[in-house]
Amino acid sequence: MMLGDGLRCLPAELELLPEPDAGLVTLREGKYHQVKRMLAARGKPVLYLKRLSMGPLELDPELVTGGWRPLTEEERKRLKELE
């Protein structure tokens, strides 16, 4: 896939959700504002974007918006297995 400015990206998947104008996007890599740029190119600007997971890690539902926490040893192990 190539964006209008020439940026090459791995293919992405889009699953339309039951809510109007809502979808679940799955990326193999995430380049600078890739989701926003891909959808804007198709006439669907992004109004709200939320990361649900990254690799084998799912977003901790206890975290407040903009919050963070250290990775657990198990999470570190799962990420190391990807190398």
mmCIF file of the N, C-alpha and C atoms, coordinates in Angstrom:
data_MODEL
# 
_entry.id   MODEL 
# 
loop_
_atom_site.group_PDB 
_atom_site.id 
_atom_site.type_symbol 
_atom_site.label_atom_id 
_atom_site.label_alt_id 
_atom_site.label_comp_id 
_atom_site.label_asym_id 
_atom_site.label_entity_id 
_atom_site.label_seq_id 
_atom_site.pdbx_PDB_ins_code 
_atom_site.Cartn_x 
_atom_site.Cartn_y 
_atom_site.Cartn_z 
_atom_site.occupancy 
_atom_site.B_iso_or_equiv 
_atom_site.pdbx_formal_charge 
_atom_site.auth_seq_id 
_atom_site.auth_comp_id 
_atom_site.auth_asym_id 
_atom_site.auth_atom_id 
_atom_site.pdbx_PDB_model_num 
ATOM 1   N N  . MET A 1 1  ? 0.838   -1.159  0.000  1.00 0.00 ? 1  MET A N  1 
ATOM 2   C CA . MET A 1 1  ? 0.000   0.000   0.000  1.00 0.00 ? 1  MET A CA 1 
ATOM 3   C C  . MET A 1 1  ? 0.895   1.238   0.000  1.00 0.00 ? 1  MET A C  1 
ATOM 4   N N  . MET A 1 2  ? 0.523   2.238   -0.797 1.00 0.00 ? 2  MET A N  1 
ATOM 5   C CA . MET A 1 2  ? 1.278   3.477   -0.818 1.00 0.00 ? 2  MET A CA 1 
ATOM 6   C C  . MET A 1 2  ? 0.317   4.639   -0.576 1.00 0.00 ? 2  MET A C  1 
ATOM 7   N N  . LEU A 1 3  ? 0.673   5.513   0.367  1.00 0.00 ? 3  LEU A N  1 
ATOM 8   C CA . LEU A 1 3  ? -0.128  6.699   0.627  1.00 0.00 ? 3  LEU A CA 1 
ATOM 9   C C  . LEU A 1 3  ? 0.196   7.766   -0.406 1.00 0.00 ? 3  LEU A C  1 
ATOM 10  N N  . GLY A 1 4  ? -0.636  8.785   -0.488 1.00 0.00 ? 4  GLY A N  1 
ATOM 11  C CA . GLY A 1 4  ? -0.509  9.812   -1.504 1.00 0.00 ? 4  GLY A CA 1 
ATOM 12  C C  . GLY A 1 4  ? 0.835   10.514  -1.530 1.00 0.00 ? 4  GLY A C  1 
ATOM 13  N N  . ASP A 1 5  ? 1.514   10.588  -0.389 1.00 0.00 ? 5  ASP A N  1 
ATOM 14  C CA . ASP A 1 5  ? 2.811   11.271  -0.342 1.00 0.00 ? 5  ASP A CA 1 
ATOM 15  C C  . ASP A 1 5  ? 3.974   10.329  -0.652 1.00 0.00 ? 5  ASP A C  1 
ATOM 16  N N  . GLY A 1 6  ? 3.654   9.078   -1.069 1.00 0.00 ? 6  GLY A N  1 
ATOM 17  C CA . GLY A 1 6  ? 4.694   8.131   -1.449 1.00 0.00 ? 6  GLY A CA 1 
ATOM 18  C C  . GLY A 1 6  ? 5.133   7.199   -0.340 1.00 0.00 ? 6  GLY A C  1 
ATOM 19  N N  . LEU A 1 7  ? 4.585   7.344   0.864  1.00 0.00 ? 7  LEU A N  1 
ATOM 20  C CA . LEU A 1 7  ? 4.949   6.474   1.984  1.00 0.00 ? 7  LEU A CA 1 
ATOM 21  C C  . LEU A 1 7  ? 4.406   5.070   1.739  1.00 0.00 ? 7  LEU A C  1 
ATOM 22  N N  . ARG A 1 8  ? 5.305   4.085   1.741  1.00 0.00 ? 8  ARG A N  1 
ATOM 23  C CA . ARG A 1 8  ? 4.896   2.686   1.559  1.00 0.00 ? 8  ARG A CA 1 
ATOM 24  C C  . ARG A 1 8  ? 4.588   2.062   2.917  1.00 0.00 ? 8  ARG A C  1 
ATOM 25  N N  . CYS A 1 9  ? 3.471   1.345   2.990  1.00 0.00 ? 9  CYS A N  1 
ATOM 26  C CA . CYS A 1 9  ? 3.025   0.707   4.233  1.00 0.00 ? 9  CYS A CA 1 
ATOM 27  C C  . CYS A 1 9  ? 2.636   -0.734  3.936  1.00 0.00 ? 9  CYS A C  1 
ATOM 28  N N  . LEU A 1 10 ? 2.785   -1.584  4.933  1.00 0.00 ? 10 LEU A N  1 
ATOM 29  C CA . LEU A 1 10 ? 2.255   -2.941  4.809  1.00 0.00 ? 10 LEU A CA 1 
ATOM 30  C C  . LEU A 1 10 ? 0.735   -2.869  4.771  1.00 0.00 ? 10 LEU A C  1 
ATOM 31  N N  . PRO A 1 11 ? 0.069   -3.848  4.165  1.00 0.00 ? 11 PRO A N  1 
ATOM 32  C CA . PRO A 1 11 ? -1.392  -3.820  4.090  1.00 0.00 ? 11 PRO A CA 1 
ATOM 33  C C  . PRO A 1 11 ? -2.039  -3.764  5.476  1.00 0.00 ? 11 PRO A C  1 
ATOM 34  N N  . ALA A 1 12 ? -3.191  -3.145  5.540  1.00 0.00 ? 12 ALA A N  1 
ATOM 35  C CA . ALA A 1 12 ? -3.978  -3.041  6.777  1.00 0.00 ? 12 ALA A CA 1 
ATOM 36  C C  . ALA A 1 12 ? -5.321  -3.723  6.542  1.00 0.00 ? 12 ALA A C  1 
ATOM 37  N N  . GLU A 1 13 ? -5.988  -4.072  7.633  1.00 0.00 ? 13 GLU A N  1 
ATOM 38  C CA . GLU A 1 13 ? -7.325  -4.669  7.548  1.00 0.00 ? 13 GLU A CA 1 
ATOM 39  C C  . GLU A 1 13 ? -8.324  -3.720  8.178  1.00 0.00 ? 13 GLU A C  1 
ATOM 40  N N  . LEU A 1 14 ? -9.532  -3.658  7.613  1.00 0.00 ? 14 LEU A N  1 
ATOM 41  C CA . LEU A 1 14 ? -10.604 -2.835  8.154  1.00 0.00 ? 14 LEU A CA 1 
ATOM 42  C C  . LEU A 1 14 ? -11.824 -3.703  8.387  1.00 0.00 ? 14 LEU A C  1 
ATOM 43  N N  . GLU A 1 15 ? -12.312 -3.700  9.613  1.00 0.00 ? 15 GLU A N  1 
ATOM 44  C CA . GLU A 1 15 ? -13.547 -4.407  9.958  1.00 0.00 ? 15 GLU A CA 1 
ATOM 45  C C  . GLU A 1 15 ? -14.578 -3.347  10.322 1.00 0.00 ? 15 GLU A C  1 
ATOM 46  N N  . LEU A 1 16 ? -15.664 -3.276  9.563  1.00 0.00 ? 16 LEU A N  1 
ATOM 47  C CA . LEU A 1 16 ? -16.711 -2.314  9.865  1.00 0.00 ? 16 LEU A CA 1 
ATOM 48  C C  . LEU A 1 16 ? -17.485 -2.776  11.094 1.00 0.00 ? 16 LEU A C  1 
ATOM 49  N N  . LEU A 1 17 ? -17.764 -1.858  11.986 1.00 0.00 ? 17 LEU A N  1 
ATOM 50  C CA . LEU A 1 17 ? -18.493 -2.164  13.215 1.00 0.00 ? 17 LEU A CA 1 
ATOM 51  C C  . LEU A 1 17 ? -19.951 -1.740  13.069 1.00 0.00 ? 17 LEU A C  1 
ATOM 52  N N  . PRO A 1 18 ? -20.852 -2.259  13.919 1.00 0.00 ? 18 PRO A N  1 
ATOM 53  C CA . PRO A 1 18 ? -22.275 -1.932  13.799 1.00 0.00 ? 18 PRO A CA 1 
ATOM 54  C C  . PRO A 1 18 ? -22.590 -0.441  14.000 1.00 0.00 ? 18 PRO A C  1 
ATOM 55  N N  . GLU A 1 19 ? -21.779 0.256   14.800 1.00 0.00 ? 19 GLU A N  1 
ATOM 56  C CA . GLU A 1 19 ? -22.025 1.675   15.016 1.00 0.00 ? 19 GLU A CA 1 
ATOM 57  C C  . GLU A 1 19 ? -21.791 2.429   13.712 1.00 0.00 ? 19 GLU A C  1 
ATOM 58  N N  . PRO A 1 20 ? -22.557 3.489   13.468 1.00 0.00 ? 20 PRO A N  1 
ATOM 59  C CA . PRO A 1 20 ? -22.348 4.260   12.234 1.00 0.00 ? 20 PRO A CA 1 
ATOM 60  C C  . PRO A 1 20 ? -20.936 4.836   12.165 1.00 0.00 ? 20 PRO A C  1 
ATOM 61  N N  . ASP A 1 21 ? -20.330 4.743   11.007 1.00 0.00 ? 21 ASP A N  1 
ATOM 62  C CA . ASP A 1 21 ? -18.996 5.301   10.765 1.00 0.00 ? 21 ASP A CA 1 
ATOM 63  C C  . ASP A 1 21 ? -17.958 4.828   11.771 1.00 0.00 ? 21 ASP A C  1 
ATOM 64  N N  . ALA A 1 22 ? -18.003 3.561   12.167 1.00 0.00 ? 22 ALA A N  1 
ATOM 65  C CA . ALA A 1 22 ? -17.032 3.008   13.116 1.00 0.00 ? 22 ALA A CA 1 
ATOM 66  C C  . ALA A 1 22 ? -16.380 1.780   12.496 1.00 0.00 ? 22 ALA A C  1 
ATOM 67  N N  . GLY A 1 23 ? -15.115 1.584   12.814 1.00 0.00 ? 23 GLY A N  1 
ATOM 68  C CA . GLY A 1 23 ? -14.407 0.433   12.284 1.00 0.00 ? 23 GLY A CA 1 
ATOM 69  C C  . GLY A 1 23 ? -13.232 0.068   13.158 1.00 0.00 ? 23 GLY A C  1 
ATOM 70  N N  . LEU A 1 24 ? -12.749 -1.151  12.975 1.00 0.00 ? 24 LEU A N  1 
ATOM 71  C CA . LEU A 1 24 ? -11.586 -1.670  13.677 1.00 0.00 ? 24 LEU A CA 1 
ATOM 72  C C  . LEU A 1 24 ? -10.488 -1.861  12.636 1.00 0.00 ? 24 LEU A C  1 
ATOM 73  N N  . VAL A 1 25 ? -9.386  -1.143  12.802 1.00 0.00 ? 25 VAL A N  1 
ATOM 74  C CA . VAL A 1 25 ? -8.275  -1.200  11.854 1.00 0.00 ? 25 VAL A CA 1 
ATOM 75  C C  . VAL A 1 25 ? -7.150  -2.018  12.473 1.00 0.00 ? 25 VAL A C  1 
ATOM 76  N N  . THR A 1 26 ? -6.625  -2.972  11.722 1.00 0.00 ? 26 THR A N  1 
ATOM 77  C CA . THR A 1 26 ? -5.494  -3.774  12.161 1.00 0.00 ? 26 THR A CA 1 
ATOM 78  C C  . THR A 1 26 ? -4.312  -3.471  11.248 1.00 0.00 ? 26 THR A C  1 
ATOM 79  N N  . LEU A 1 27 ? -3.214  -3.019  11.874 1.00 0.00 ? 27 LEU A N  1 
ATOM 80  C CA . LEU A 1 27 ? -1.996  -2.699  11.132 1.00 0.00 ? 27 LEU A CA 1 
ATOM 81  C C  . LEU A 1 27 ? -0.927  -3.739  11.412 1.00 0.00 ? 27 LEU A C  1 
ATOM 82  N N  . ARG A 1 28 ? -0.036  -3.929  10.473 1.00 0.00 ? 28 ARG A N  1 
ATOM 83  C CA . ARG A 1 28 ? 1.142   -4.778  10.678 1.00 0.00 ? 28 ARG A CA 1 
ATOM 84  C C  . ARG A 1 28 ? 2.321   -3.930  11.140 1.00 0.00 ? 28 ARG A C  1 
ATOM 85  N N  . GLU A 1 29 ? 2.232   -2.653  10.858 1.00 0.00 ? 29 GLU A N  1 
ATOM 86  C CA . GLU A 1 29 ? 3.219   -1.673  11.285 1.00 0.00 ? 29 GLU A CA 1 
ATOM 87  C C  . GLU A 1 29 ? 2.449   -0.363  11.409 1.00 0.00 ? 29 GLU A C  1 
ATOM 88  N N  . GLY A 1 30 ? 2.941   0.547   12.175 1.00 0.00 ? 30 GLY A N  1 
ATOM 89  C CA . GLY A 1 30 ? 2.265   1.829   12.308 1.00 0.00 ? 30 GLY A CA 1 
ATOM 90  C C  . GLY A 1 30 ? 3.222   2.952   11.986 1.00 0.00 ? 30 GLY A C  1 
ATOM 91  N N  . LYS A 1 31 ? 3.008   3.591   10.863 1.00 0.00 ? 31 LYS A N  1 
ATOM 92  C CA . LYS A 1 31 ? 3.856   4.727   10.501 1.00 0.00 ? 31 LYS A CA 1 
ATOM 93  C C  . LYS A 1 31 ? 3.123   6.009   10.851 1.00 0.00 ? 31 LYS A C  1 
ATOM 94  N N  . TYR A 1 32 ? 3.824   7.107   10.836 1.00 0.00 ? 32 TYR A N  1 
ATOM 95  C CA . TYR A 1 32 ? 3.351   8.406   11.282 1.00 0.00 ? 32 TYR A CA 1 
ATOM 96  C C  . TYR A 1 32 ? 1.905   8.698   10.859 1.00 0.00 ? 32 TYR A C  1 
ATOM 97  N N  . HIS A 1 33 ? 0.972   8.661   11.811 1.00 0.00 ? 33 HIS A N  1 
ATOM 98  C CA . HIS A 1 33 ? -0.456  8.956   11.597 1.00 0.00 ? 33 HIS A CA 1 
ATOM 99  C C  . HIS A 1 33 ? -1.049  8.143   10.447 1.00 0.00 ? 33 HIS A C  1 
ATOM 100 N N  . GLN A 1 34 ? -0.590  6.922   10.283 1.00 0.00 ? 34 GLN A N  1 
ATOM 101 C CA . GLN A 1 34 ? -0.989  6.097   9.147  1.00 0.00 ? 34 GLN A CA 1 
ATOM 102 C C  . GLN A 1 34 ? -2.495  5.902   9.052  1.00 0.00 ? 34 GLN A C  1 
ATOM 103 N N  . VAL A 1 35 ? -3.150  5.562   10.150 1.00 0.00 ? 35 VAL A N  1 
ATOM 104 C CA . VAL A 1 35 ? -4.595  5.300   10.112 1.00 0.00 ? 35 VAL A CA 1 
ATOM 105 C C  . VAL A 1 35 ? -5.336  6.562   9.673  1.00 0.00 ? 35 VAL A C  1 
ATOM 106 N N  . LYS A 1 36 ? -4.999  7.682   10.279 1.00 0.00 ? 36 LYS A N  1 
ATOM 107 C CA . LYS A 1 36 ? -5.662  8.946   9.929  1.00 0.00 ? 36 LYS A CA 1 
ATOM 108 C C  . LYS A 1 36 ? -5.446  9.283   8.455  1.00 0.00 ? 36 LYS A C  1 
ATOM 109 N N  . ARG A 1 37 ? -4.241  9.073   7.967  1.00 0.00 ? 37 ARG A N  1 
ATOM 110 C CA . ARG A 1 37 ? -3.925  9.407   6.586  1.00 0.00 ? 37 ARG A CA 1 
ATOM 111 C C  . ARG A 1 37 ? -4.621  8.467   5.605  1.00 0.00 ? 37 ARG A C  1 
ATOM 112 N N  . MET A 1 38 ? -4.677  7.164   5.933  1.00 0.00 ? 38 MET A N  1 
ATOM 113 C CA . MET A 1 38 ? -5.333  6.204   5.043  1.00 0.00 ? 38 MET A CA 1 
ATOM 114 C C  . MET A 1 38 ? -6.822  6.511   4.918  1.00 0.00 ? 38 MET A C  1 
ATOM 115 N N  . LEU A 1 39 ? -7.466  6.745   6.040  1.00 0.00 ? 39 LEU A N  1 
ATOM 116 C CA . LEU A 1 39 ? -8.906  6.981   6.007  1.00 0.00 ? 39 LEU A CA 1 
ATOM 117 C C  . LEU A 1 39 ? -9.245  8.341   5.400  1.00 0.00 ? 39 LEU A C  1 
ATOM 118 N N  . ALA A 1 40 ? -8.450  9.352   5.665  1.00 0.00 ? 40 ALA A N  1 
ATOM 119 C CA . ALA A 1 40 ? -8.680  10.664  5.056  1.00 0.00 ? 40 ALA A CA 1 
ATOM 120 C C  . ALA A 1 40 ? -8.577  10.574  3.536  1.00 0.00 ? 40 ALA A C  1 
ATOM 121 N N  . ALA A 1 41 ? -7.660  9.727   3.054  1.00 0.00 ? 41 ALA A N  1 
ATOM 122 C CA . ALA A 1 41 ? -7.498  9.548   1.608  1.00 0.00 ? 41 ALA A CA 1 
ATOM 123 C C  . ALA A 1 41 ? -8.745  8.937   0.973  1.00 0.00 ? 41 ALA A C  1 
ATOM 124 N N  . ARG A 1 42 ? -9.559  8.288   1.775  1.00 0.00 ? 42 ARG A N  1 
ATOM 125 C CA . ARG A 1 42 ? -10.807 7.683   1.291  1.00 0.00 ? 42 ARG A CA 1 
ATOM 126 C C  . ARG A 1 42 ? -12.030 8.519   1.661  1.00 0.00 ? 42 ARG A C  1 
ATOM 127 N N  . GLY A 1 43 ? -11.797 9.760   2.109  1.00 0.00 ? 43 GLY A N  1 
ATOM 128 C CA . GLY A 1 43 ? -12.908 10.654  2.417  1.00 0.00 ? 43 GLY A CA 1 
ATOM 129 C C  . GLY A 1 43 ? -13.567 10.402  3.765  1.00 0.00 ? 43 GLY A C  1 
ATOM 130 N N  . LYS A 1 44 ? -12.882 9.700   4.650  1.00 0.00 ? 44 LYS A N  1 
ATOM 131 C CA . LYS A 1 44 ? -13.423 9.385   5.979  1.00 0.00 ? 44 LYS A CA 1 
ATOM 132 C C  . LYS A 1 44 ? -12.444 9.851   7.051  1.00 0.00 ? 44 LYS A C  1 
ATOM 133 N N  . PRO A 1 45 ? -12.422 11.146  7.367  1.00 0.00 ? 45 PRO A N  1 
ATOM 134 C CA . PRO A 1 45 ? -11.481 11.621  8.386  1.00 0.00 ? 45 PRO A CA 1 
ATOM 135 C C  . PRO A 1 45 ? -11.745 10.984  9.746  1.00 0.00 ? 45 PRO A C  1 
ATOM 136 N N  . VAL A 1 46 ? -10.683 10.737  10.492 1.00 0.00 ? 46 VAL A N  1 
ATOM 137 C CA . VAL A 1 46 ? -10.780 10.112  11.809 1.00 0.00 ? 46 VAL A CA 1 
ATOM 138 C C  . VAL A 1 46 ? -11.155 11.174  12.844 1.00 0.00 ? 46 VAL A C  1 
ATOM 139 N N  . LEU A 1 47 ? -12.229 10.916  13.579 1.00 0.00 ? 47 LEU A N  1 
ATOM 140 C CA . LEU A 1 47 ? -12.655 11.829  14.640 1.00 0.00 ? 47 LEU A CA 1 
ATOM 141 C C  . LEU A 1 47 ? -12.226 11.331  16.012 1.00 0.00 ? 47 LEU A C  1 
ATOM 142 N N  . TYR A 1 48 ? -12.050 10.019  16.143 1.00 0.00 ? 48 TYR A N  1 
ATOM 143 C CA . TYR A 1 48 ? -11.674 9.412   17.423 1.00 0.00 ? 48 TYR A CA 1 
ATOM 144 C C  . TYR A 1 48 ? -10.862 8.172   17.116 1.00 0.00 ? 48 TYR A C  1 
ATOM 145 N N  . LEU A 1 49 ? -9.744  8.023   17.812 1.00 0.00 ? 49 LEU A N  1 
ATOM 146 C CA . LEU A 1 49 ? -8.858  6.887   17.573 1.00 0.00 ? 49 LEU A CA 1 
ATOM 147 C C  . LEU A 1 49 ? -8.400  6.348   18.916 1.00 0.00 ? 49 LEU A C  1 
ATOM 148 N N  . LYS A 1 50 ? -8.510  5.041   19.110 1.00 0.00 ? 50 LYS A N  1 
ATOM 149 C CA . LYS A 1 50 ? -8.100  4.428   20.372 1.00 0.00 ? 50 LYS A CA 1 
ATOM 150 C C  . LYS A 1 50 ? -7.312  3.165   20.068 1.00 0.00 ? 50 LYS A C  1 
ATOM 151 N N  . ARG A 1 51 ? -6.116  3.061   20.649 1.00 0.00 ? 51 ARG A N  1 
ATOM 152 C CA . ARG A 1 51 ? -5.307  1.852   20.491 1.00 0.00 ? 51 ARG A CA 1 
ATOM 153 C C  . ARG A 1 51 ? -5.859  0.796   21.437 1.00 0.00 ? 51 ARG A C  1 
ATOM 154 N N  . LEU A 1 52 ? -6.099  -0.405  20.923 1.00 0.00 ? 52 LEU A N  1 
ATOM 155 C CA . LEU A 1 52 ? -6.600  -1.509  21.739 1.00 0.00 ? 52 LEU A CA 1 
ATOM 156 C C  . LEU A 1 52 ? -5.487  -2.471  22.124 1.00 0.00 ? 52 LEU A C  1 
ATOM 157 N N  . SER A 1 53 ? -4.510  -2.613  21.235 1.00 0.00 ? 53 SER A N  1 
ATOM 158 C CA . SER A 1 53 ? -3.410  -3.533  21.516 1.00 0.00 ? 53 SER A CA 1 
ATOM 159 C C  . SER A 1 53 ? -2.198  -3.134  20.694 1.00 0.00 ? 53 SER A C  1 
ATOM 160 N N  . MET A 1 54 ? -1.064  -3.708  21.080 1.00 0.00 ? 54 MET A N  1 
ATOM 161 C CA . MET A 1 54 ? 0.173   -3.527  20.335 1.00 0.00 ? 54 MET A CA 1 
ATOM 162 C C  . MET A 1 54 ? 0.915   -4.850  20.400 1.00 0.00 ? 54 MET A C  1 
ATOM 163 N N  . GLY A 1 55 ? 1.039   -5.501  19.256 1.00 0.00 ? 55 GLY A N  1 
ATOM 164 C CA . GLY A 1 55 ? 1.629   -6.835  19.251 1.00 0.00 ? 55 GLY A CA 1 
ATOM 165 C C  . GLY A 1 55 ? 0.799   -7.752  20.128 1.00 0.00 ? 55 GLY A C  1 
ATOM 166 N N  . PRO A 1 56 ? 1.440   -8.518  21.002 1.00 0.00 ? 56 PRO A N  1 
ATOM 167 C CA . PRO A 1 56 ? 0.713   -9.452  21.852 1.00 0.00 ? 56 PRO A CA 1 
ATOM 168 C C  . PRO A 1 56 ? 0.117   -8.787  23.105 1.00 0.00 ? 56 PRO A C  1 
ATOM 169 N N  . LEU A 1 57 ? 0.320   -7.489  23.274 1.00 0.00 ? 57 LEU A N  1 
ATOM 170 C CA . LEU A 1 57 ? -0.127  -6.799  24.481 1.00 0.00 ? 57 LEU A CA 1 
ATOM 171 C C  . LEU A 1 57 ? -1.431  -6.065  24.252 1.00 0.00 ? 57 LEU A C  1 
ATOM 172 N N  . GLU A 1 58 ? -2.381  -6.257  25.155 1.00 0.00 ? 58 GLU A N  1 
ATOM 173 C CA . GLU A 1 58 ? -3.640  -5.520  25.095 1.00 0.00 ? 58 GLU A CA 1 
ATOM 174 C C  . GLU A 1 58 ? -3.572  -4.339  26.049 1.00 0.00 ? 58 GLU A C  1 
ATOM 175 N N  . LEU A 1 59 ? -4.226  -3.243  25.670 1.00 0.00 ? 59 LEU A N  1 
ATOM 176 C CA . LEU A 1 59 ? -4.238  -2.057  26.503 1.00 0.00 ? 59 LEU A CA 1 
ATOM 177 C C  . LEU A 1 59 ? -4.882  -2.372  27.857 1.00 0.00 ? 59 LEU A C  1 
ATOM 178 N N  . ASP A 1 60 ? -4.243  -1.956  28.932 1.00 0.00 ? 60 ASP A N  1 
ATOM 179 C CA . ASP A 1 60 ? -4.751  -2.182  30.285 1.00 0.00 ? 60 ASP A CA 1 
ATOM 180 C C  . ASP A 1 60 ? -6.009  -1.332  30.490 1.00 0.00 ? 60 ASP A C  1 
ATOM 181 N N  . PRO A 1 61 ? -7.169  -1.945  30.706 1.00 0.00 ? 61 PRO A N  1 
ATOM 182 C CA . PRO A 1 61 ? -8.415  -1.179  30.850 1.00 0.00 ? 61 PRO A CA 1 
ATOM 183 C C  . PRO A 1 61 ? -8.435  -0.298  32.101 1.00 0.00 ? 61 PRO A C  1 
ATOM 184 N N  . GLU A 1 62 ? -7.535  -0.526  33.039 1.00 0.00 ? 62 GLU A N  1 
ATOM 185 C CA . GLU A 1 62 ? -7.476  0.272   34.268 1.00 0.00 ? 62 GLU A CA 1 
ATOM 186 C C  . GLU A 1 62 ? -6.764  1.609   34.066 1.00 0.00 ? 62 GLU A C  1 
ATOM 187 N N  . LEU A 1 63 ? -6.037  1.751   32.965 1.00 0.00 ? 63 LEU A N  1 
ATOM 188 C CA . LEU A 1 63 ? -5.284  2.987   32.722 1.00 0.00 ? 63 LEU A CA 1 
ATOM 189 C C  . LEU A 1 63 ? -6.224  4.123   32.330 1.00 0.00 ? 63 LEU A C  1 
ATOM 190 N N  . VAL A 1 64 ? -5.963  5.302   32.871 1.00 0.00 ? 64 VAL A N  1 
ATOM 191 C CA . VAL A 1 64 ? -6.716  6.488   32.460 1.00 0.00 ? 64 VAL A CA 1 
ATOM 192 C C  . VAL A 1 64 ? -6.143  6.968   31.135 1.00 0.00 ? 64 VAL A C  1 
ATOM 193 N N  . THR A 1 65 ? -6.886  7.775   30.412 1.00 0.00 ? 65 THR A N  1 
ATOM 194 C CA . THR A 1 65 ? -6.412  8.313   29.149 1.00 0.00 ? 65 THR A CA 1 
ATOM 195 C C  . THR A 1 65 ? -5.080  9.026   29.360 1.00 0.00 ? 65 THR A C  1 
ATOM 196 N N  . GLY A 1 66 ? -4.086  8.654   28.581 1.00 0.00 ? 66 GLY A N  1 
ATOM 197 C CA . GLY A 1 66 ? -2.755  9.245   28.685 1.00 0.00 ? 66 GLY A CA 1 
ATOM 198 C C  . GLY A 1 66 ? -1.894  8.631   29.776 1.00 0.00 ? 66 GLY A C  1 
ATOM 199 N N  . GLY A 1 67 ? -2.449  7.691   30.547 1.00 0.00 ? 67 GLY A N  1 
ATOM 200 C CA . GLY A 1 67 ? -1.708  7.060   31.633 1.00 0.00 ? 67 GLY A CA 1 
ATOM 201 C C  . GLY A 1 67 ? -0.773  5.978   31.128 1.00 0.00 ? 67 GLY A C  1 
ATOM 202 N N  . TRP A 1 68 ? 0.078   5.508   32.028 1.00 0.00 ? 68 TRP A N  1 
ATOM 203 C CA . TRP A 1 68 ? 1.011   4.441   31.685 1.00 0.00 ? 68 TRP A CA 1 
ATOM 204 C C  . TRP A 1 68 ? 1.337   3.647   32.942 1.00 0.00 ? 68 TRP A C  1 
ATOM 205 N N  . ARG A 1 69 ? 1.951   2.501   32.739 1.00 0.00 ? 69 ARG A N  1 
ATOM 206 C CA . ARG A 1 69 ? 2.462   1.682   33.835 1.00 0.00 ? 69 ARG A CA 1 
ATOM 207 C C  . ARG A 1 69 ? 3.616   0.862   33.295 1.00 0.00 ? 69 ARG A C  1 
ATOM 208 N N  . PRO A 1 70 ? 4.518   0.435   34.181 1.00 0.00 ? 70 PRO A N  1 
ATOM 209 C CA . PRO A 1 70 ? 5.614   -0.425  33.704 1.00 0.00 ? 70 PRO A CA 1 
ATOM 210 C C  . PRO A 1 70 ? 5.065   -1.769  33.212 1.00 0.00 ? 70 PRO A C  1 
ATOM 211 N N  . LEU A 1 71 ? 5.761   -2.379  32.273 1.00 0.00 ? 71 LEU A N  1 
ATOM 212 C CA . LEU A 1 71 ? 5.375   -3.708  31.803 1.00 0.00 ? 71 LEU A CA 1 
ATOM 213 C C  . LEU A 1 71 ? 5.646   -4.732  32.895 1.00 0.00 ? 71 LEU A C  1 
ATOM 214 N N  . THR A 1 72 ? 4.802   -5.756  32.941 1.00 0.00 ? 72 THR A N  1 
ATOM 215 C CA . THR A 1 72 ? 5.054   -6.865  33.854 1.00 0.00 ? 72 THR A CA 1 
ATOM 216 C C  . THR A 1 72 ? 6.148   -7.750  33.246 1.00 0.00 ? 72 THR A C  1 
ATOM 217 N N  . GLU A 1 73 ? 6.708   -8.638  34.040 1.00 0.00 ? 73 GLU A N  1 
ATOM 218 C CA . GLU A 1 73 ? 7.719   -9.562  33.518 1.00 0.00 ? 73 GLU A CA 1 
ATOM 219 C C  . GLU A 1 73 ? 7.130   -10.434 32.417 1.00 0.00 ? 73 GLU A C  1 
ATOM 220 N N  . GLU A 1 74 ? 5.886   -10.872 32.586 1.00 0.00 ? 74 GLU A N  1 
ATOM 221 C CA . GLU A 1 74 ? 5.229   -11.699 31.569 1.00 0.00 ? 74 GLU A CA 1 
ATOM 222 C C  . GLU A 1 74 ? 5.096   -10.922 30.252 1.00 0.00 ? 74 GLU A C  1 
ATOM 223 N N  . GLU A 1 75 ? 4.725   -9.650  30.323 1.00 0.00 ? 75 GLU A N  1 
ATOM 224 C CA . GLU A 1 75 ? 4.598   -8.832  29.117 1.00 0.00 ? 75 GLU A CA 1 
ATOM 225 C C  . GLU A 1 75 ? 5.958   -8.649  28.441 1.00 0.00 ? 75 GLU A C  1 
ATOM 226 N N  . ARG A 1 76 ? 6.990   -8.433  29.232 1.00 0.00 ? 76 ARG A N  1 
ATOM 227 C CA . ARG A 1 76 ? 8.340   -8.302  28.678 1.00 0.00 ? 76 ARG A CA 1 
ATOM 228 C C  . ARG A 1 76 ? 8.747   -9.585  27.957 1.00 0.00 ? 76 ARG A C  1 
ATOM 229 N N  . LYS A 1 77 ? 8.431   -10.710 28.581 1.00 0.00 ? 77 LYS A N  1 
ATOM 230 C CA . LYS A 1 77 ? 8.774   -12.010 27.999 1.00 0.00 ? 77 LYS A CA 1 
ATOM 231 C C  . LYS A 1 77 ? 8.067   -12.193 26.652 1.00 0.00 ? 77 LYS A C  1 
ATOM 232 N N  . ARG A 1 78 ? 6.788   -11.849 26.591 1.00 0.00 ? 78 ARG A N  1 
ATOM 233 C CA . ARG A 1 78 ? 6.031   -11.998 25.346 1.00 0.00 ? 78 ARG A CA 1 
ATOM 234 C C  . ARG A 1 78 ? 6.601   -11.114 24.240 1.00 0.00 ? 78 ARG A C  1 
ATOM 235 N N  . LEU A 1 79 ? 7.045   -9.913  24.591 1.00 0.00 ? 79 LEU A N  1 
ATOM 236 C CA . LEU A 1 79 ? 7.639   -9.029  23.585 1.00 0.00 ? 79 LEU A CA 1 
ATOM 237 C C  . LEU A 1 79 ? 8.987   -9.569  23.122 1.00 0.00 ? 79 LEU A C  1 
ATOM 238 N N  . LYS A 1 80 ? 9.787   -10.105 24.030 1.00 0.00 ? 80 LYS A N  1 
ATOM 239 C CA . LYS A 1 80 ? 11.103  -10.664 23.664 1.00 0.00 ? 80 LYS A CA 1 
ATOM 240 C C  . LYS A 1 80 ? 10.942  -11.844 22.707 1.00 0.00 ? 80 LYS A C  1 
ATOM 241 N N  . GLU A 1 81 ? 9.858   -12.601 22.864 1.00 0.00 ? 81 GLU A N  1 
ATOM 242 C CA . GLU A 1 81 ? 9.621   -13.755 22.004 1.00 0.00 ? 81 GLU A CA 1 
ATOM 243 C C  . GLU A 1 81 ? 9.395   -13.338 20.542 1.00 0.00 ? 81 GLU A C  1 
ATOM 244 N N  . LEU A 1 82 ? 9.035   -12.077 20.315 1.00 0.00 ? 82 LEU A N  1 
ATOM 245 C CA . LEU A 1 82 ? 8.808   -11.584 18.955 1.00 0.00 ? 82 LEU A CA 1 
ATOM 246 C C  . LEU A 1 82 ? 10.108  -11.314 18.206 1.00 0.00 ? 82 LEU A C  1 
ATOM 247 N N  . GLU A 1 83 ? 11.195  -11.142 18.937 1.00 0.00 ? 83 GLU A N  1 
ATOM 248 C CA . GLU A 1 83 ? 12.476  -10.789 18.301 1.00 0.00 ? 83 GLU A CA 1 
ATOM 249 C C  . GLU A 1 83 ? 13.024  -11.901 17.449 1.00 0.00 ? 83 GLU A C  1 
# 
